[in-house]
Amino acid sequence: MSSRIKNSARNMLSGFAYQFISLVLSFVSRTVFVHTLGTEYLGLNGIFSDVLNLLSMADLGFNTTMAYSFYKPLAEHDEEKLAGLIHFYKRVYNVIAGVVTVVGIAVIPFLKYIVNTEKEIPHLEVYYLFSLANVVISYLFVYKSTILTADQKNYKVVNISIWTSLLKTILQILALLLLQNYILYLAIGVAVQFFNNLMASREAQKQYPFINRKAAVTVDEEKSIFENMRSVFLYKISSTVFTATDNILISVLVGTAMTGIYSNYLMVSNKLLLIIQIIFSALTASIGNVIVREKSGKRYEVFCVIQSVSFILCGTIVSAFCIMANDFVYVWLGSDFTISTGAILAMTLNTYLSCVLQPLWIYRDATGLYVRTKYVMLAGAVLNLVLSVLLGKAMGLTGIILASAIARLSTYFWYEPRLLFREYFEKSAAGYYASLFKNALLMVVTIGGLWMLLSGVQAQNWLQLIGKGVVIGGICSVVFLLAYCRTEGFRLIIKKLKSILPKI
């Protein structure tokens, strides 16, 4: 069994362990948070997160560019080049940390216009500064730990994150239960995040001791990095606008308390998406290898395998989310924390698009396609912002969520596949569009059928919720496995597993 396969397997296993533990910890922590501080403070967390995500655009997409620039020297074992890149990125991120700090402080006078609560929240600026500190310290270490991800050793970083997340959650829960102190809650988050980043940085130094050497990249290499970064930056803007403006707009147009309620659903949706992203992100470096070394036929074969996995997982997980989301929140927090069916459907569409496009996005990152699609993404970001305001005023929460899905469907959803298939697979994308339509149609039929079948079944306690979840999860799994068990991609998966298993 090759080291590449072992590392991919380790990345996935550690990723699953981390996300499972993270899900449990998030659930416990959020439950305590809601019952001690309330939904408005929960909404405040979401708003700060979005504001700081917007500020994090100051990194100009260097994180993506950095990982991409590591692939070739890692493959060639060029230690001098890697050391030079590390020192170059260190200088860049020190500047970025300073810029984010200055701009973040400049945002403080505008917080009162973003936070929309019935009663004034005391110490608002102090809360925000702690959240800002959490973002700034991450820039002081990321240039080292990213090399582990690029070299398919992200499981080492994840193992550190598991223990630090456990420590942070325990300390924060104690702070909430014993003192109900939000400032202490935030301070613990900053301190543990600093410790986590420091340990990940030291692990990178341990694995690659040569990165501490004094080295430099050439002027031409710097120019190439900055050229690549400009394209990534436009992607950064668009993806941030798609994900980091909803909470702000919900707070302004609907209310900060609704931001807190919505964040519970978003947490569940994001955790489910992360499960899928773990599988695919573990493959990104391998895909980069395929792109460089293999011809179009092999590239397409690998894509079919990944897409078949995506169709099965997305169909099952997203369908179950759509039907179970309100039941879960009802049992967890009560009817006062549930949202409308329209909002659930809008979230389902958004979650599906973010899920089913994962294979495409892996190839986009591995091939550098963002250079060719940057303006389409920017158009999507602008469209999303405009639609969010218009539909938010007309439809409230549902309209703001729906705007992101419409913007995605109107722009890069149809454009990126055409480019990838033409440039790297040397074939038409018509079959891909047809497969997406069939998968979406099957999901709609599955959701519709289960909705009618279980429309009168409302889970009232955890036992009933688990029972309903097992039934729905089982039905969805069977439906999508039967639908894709005879596809070319699925057959390739089975063939690959049969060749790997005897070697384990």
SULJO-V621195 format. One record per pair of residues at least 6 apart in sequence whose C-alpha atoms are under 8 Angstrom apart, sorted by the first residue. I is the first residue (numbers start at 1). J is the second residue. Records with the same first field share a line. If there is no record, write none. Layout:
I=J, J
This chain:
1=500, 503, 504
4=152, 286
7=152, 153, 155
8=152, 282, 283
9=282
10=155
11=152, 153, 154, 155, 278, 282
12=155, 278, 279, 282
14=155, 158, 159
15=155, 158, 275, 278
16=275, 278
18=158, 159, 161, 162
19=271, 274, 275
21=162
22=162, 165
23=271
25=165, 166, 169
26=169
29=169, 172, 173
31=333
32=173, 176, 177
33=42, 173, 176
34=42
36=176, 177, 180
37=180, 182
39=257, 258, 260, 261
40=117, 256, 257, 259, 260
41=257, 260
42=257, 259, 260, 263
43=247, 251, 256, 257, 258, 259, 260, 261, 263
44=115, 256, 259, 260
45=260
46=247, 259, 260, 263
47=115, 247, 248, 251, 259
48=128, 131
49=131, 244
50=243, 244, 245, 246, 247, 248
51=244, 245, 248
52=104, 131, 132, 135
53=240, 244
54=240, 241, 244, 245
55=100, 103, 104
56=100, 135
57=233, 236, 237, 240
58=96, 99, 100
59=93, 96
60=229, 230, 232, 233, 236
61=229, 230, 232, 233, 235, 236
62=229, 232
63=142, 143, 146
64=232, 365
65=225, 228, 229, 232
66=89, 143, 146
67=146, 147, 149, 150
68=150, 365, 366
69=225
70=82, 85, 147, 150
71=150, 151, 285, 288
73=79, 81, 82
74=82, 151
79=210, 211
80=210, 215
81=215, 216, 217
82=211
83=210, 211, 212, 213, 214, 215, 216
84=211, 214, 215, 216, 217
85=216, 217
86=143, 144, 211
87=211, 214, 215, 216
88=216, 217
89=143
90=140, 143
93=139, 140, 143
94=139, 140
96=139
97=136, 137, 139, 140
100=136
101=132, 133, 136
104=132
105=129
108=125, 128
111=125
113=252
114=248, 251, 252
115=251, 252, 255, 256
116=251, 252, 255, 256
117=255, 256, 257
126=183
127=182, 183, 186
130=183, 186, 187, 190
131=186, 190
133=190
134=189, 190, 193, 194
137=194
138=193, 194, 197
141=197, 198, 201
142=197, 201
144=201, 204, 205
145=157, 200, 201, 203, 204
147=204
148=154, 156, 157, 204
150=285
151=285
152=282, 285
156=200, 203
157=200, 203
160=196, 199, 200
161=196
164=192, 193, 195, 196
167=192
168=188, 189, 192
171=188
172=184, 185, 188, 189
175=181, 184, 185
176=182, 185
205=211, 212
228=371
231=370, 371, 374
232=370, 371, 374
234=374, 375, 377, 378
235=370, 374, 377, 378
237=378, 381
238=377, 378, 380, 381, 382
239=381
241=381, 384, 385
242=381, 384, 385, 404
245=385
246=388, 400, 401
247=259
249=388, 389, 392, 400
250=256, 258, 259, 392, 396, 397, 400
251=257, 258, 259
253=392, 393, 396
254=396, 397
261=337, 338, 339
262=339
264=329
265=325, 329
269=321, 351
272=317
273=351, 354, 355
276=310, 313, 355
277=358
280=306, 358, 359, 362
281=362
283=362
284=362, 363, 365, 366
285=366
287=362, 363, 366
288=363, 366, 367
290=298, 299
291=299, 366, 367, 424
296=424, 425, 426
297=425
299=424, 425
300=425
301=489
303=359
304=488, 489
305=488, 489, 490, 492, 493
306=359, 489
307=356, 359, 489
308=484, 487, 489, 490
309=489, 490
310=355, 356, 358, 359
311=356, 439, 480, 484
312=477, 480, 481, 484
314=352, 355, 356
315=439, 440, 442, 443, 476, 480
316=473, 476, 477, 480
317=473
318=348, 351, 352
319=348, 443, 446, 447, 476
320=447, 469, 472, 473, 476
321=348
322=344, 345, 348, 447
323=447, 450, 451
324=469
325=344
326=338, 339, 344
327=458, 459, 465
328=465
329=335, 337, 338
330=337, 338, 460
331=459, 460, 461, 462, 465
342=398
343=397, 398, 399, 401
346=398, 401, 402, 405
347=401, 402
349=402, 405
350=401, 402, 404, 405
353=405
360=416, 417
363=369, 420
364=370, 420
369=420
373=412, 415, 416
376=411, 412, 415
377=411, 412
379=411
380=407, 408, 410, 411, 412
381=407
383=407
384=403, 404, 406, 407
385=403
387=400, 403, 404, 407
388=399, 400, 401, 402, 403, 404
389=400
390=399
391=399, 400, 402, 403
392=398, 399, 400
393=399
417=429, 432
418=428, 429
421=427, 428, 429
422=428, 429
446=476, 479
450=472
459=465, 468
484=490
485=491
